[in-house]
Structure formats: structure tokens, C-alpha cells
Amino acid sequence: MPEPLAPAASLTVDATRRRQMVMDLWVREVRRRWAARPYWVLMAGFVTLLVVHRFLVVAAVVVVLLAARILWWWTRLTRTLGRRLPDGQLVSVSRTADDQLLIRDSDEVWLPRGSAVLVERIGSMTVVHGRAISAYVPSALLSEADAAFLEGHGASAPAHETTEAAPDLPLSVELTPQVQAAMVAARRRSYLRSGEFGIVVAPLVMLVALSAFLAKPATTLLVAVACCLPMAVALNGMQRSCAALRRAYPVGHTLRARVDEDGLVLTMVHGALRVRWADYEAHRLGPRVVELRTRKGRPLRNLTLPLELFTPEAFQLLCTAVPTSF
């Protein structure tokens, strides 16, 4: 006789539970980063030694930098989980009619079988490393059968009885090479025009110009070569973001969506997620794309979508919810 399916699992997050989740993730972060060896701290200590020639000062600098970095990890995790799992937030894991796991907290994520590369249990928190969409779930809600299902080597259906309807996604567009190229070009253009990139470029240009007027040609050349490093890092970040965009929206994929007053549900290659208008402060209309600017002002985190995905009614909902153009 087959084992009966379990009902949808749910729990309410409180401050104590969230602190434990933060602690578990923080300990994992410290161990993982420490194993990767903090070469940047050692380099800072070496530079300090060249300047002051005192080992006690060098040790103090290294300790302060390490403590600041560790404190930053704690602060970042606390802020992230506090926004995602505030006090009183109900978190649930359920099954849809088309055999997907629906993970619902302040966001909603639909994950089919095989959508995760790894399901990593870290004490009270489980991290689903998705092929396209990742999720943080309290470990008490995600069984071993659920983890096996997400990783693709478990049963053909998650071990929950069907409690949710499959998401209705009436909007669709096929991602052609032209559509993908337009999305990537919009992402690249948005970054190169942004203040974030300008903050990197402007001081470097001023430094090289000042060296040209005040220093010898050899010194100016060395300064220019040194300035190429932060510029290369900034451009590499842009290229990585564009590559991630291509992976998220590959050619041949049919992108489907549903738009409402709160946001939109968007399919990726492996799964679907809810995007909330509240996370964005402005939109920009391009020839073939529409961009939504994140409230954090990070152009490489903007949401870029093909304009062909939207009907006039759906686009009007977007403009009403995110009215300011940038």
C-alpha cells in the first residue's frame, strides 16, 4: 500500500528562529570564506608593513580588517533574512497540480523536478541552489524526498498532496537571437550610462590627467596601467551580468508570464518566480525591451524583459505600478 502523501508544510517565523538561521548561515559563510584564504587581508598587511615597518601595527590592521569582514557577513545575512522572513511571516512548501514544489514566503517560487543543482542543509536553514532560481527554506519544511525531487533523482512527484493550482501564465514570447541580443544590449547600455560605472571611471580619468600634468611620463604610464585594473574589474562585472542574462533567457526558450497589480509571475528555464513591483522604482522603455530599475540602484540587477511579452493591458499595469521612467 503506497504511503499517504503529506499535507503542505508550513511554519511561522519569529525572531528566535530567524536568529538561529542567521547564525547557521553565518558559521557556514565564515568557514567557507576562511577556507578560500583571505589573500586580500594578507596583501593589506604587507602594504602596511612596507609603510610603517611595525609588526604590531600590521597585526592590528589585519585583525581589524578580518573582524570588519566577518561583521559585514553577519549584517548582510541579518538584513537579507529580515527582509525575506520578517517576524510573523508564514513560510510554506506545497505541491501544485502540475507536480511542482511551491515555496512561498514573502516571495513565491515554483520549482519542478530536477530544477536544483544541490539542496544544501545548513542547520536550521536549507539552501536550494537552483539551476535558474534559488531559495532559502527552513529545514523543517523540506523533507529528504523533497530534496531528492528537486535534485532530479527522487520520485516523479514531491511527497505532498496537491494543494495549489498550476500558475496561469497567459503571456508568452519566444526568445529569438534578436530578442536576446536586444536584452543584453540594454543591460550593457544601462550599466555604462549608470552612476555606478561613472564613479569608477571619473576618479581614474582625473588621476591620470593629474599625473600627466604633474608627474614624469614614466610615472604617468605606471598610473595609467594601475588604473586599468579597477576598470577591468568593473567591465568584467558587466560581462558576467550579461552572460547570466543569456543563461536565464536562452535562445529558443518560450518565456511565459502573468501580470497583476502586485507584480508578475515569470518562468525561467527551470522553474518560475514572482517578481514584485515594490522591488523596483522606475522603468525604461527601449526599442524591444523594458527595464525595471531596482530600488538599490544597481544597474546590473535591473530586470530586463522583452517588450513583446506584454499585451497593452499588461504593460499598462506595469506603468501604473512602476510609473517613473529613468
Disulfide bonds with the S-S distance in Angstrom:
none
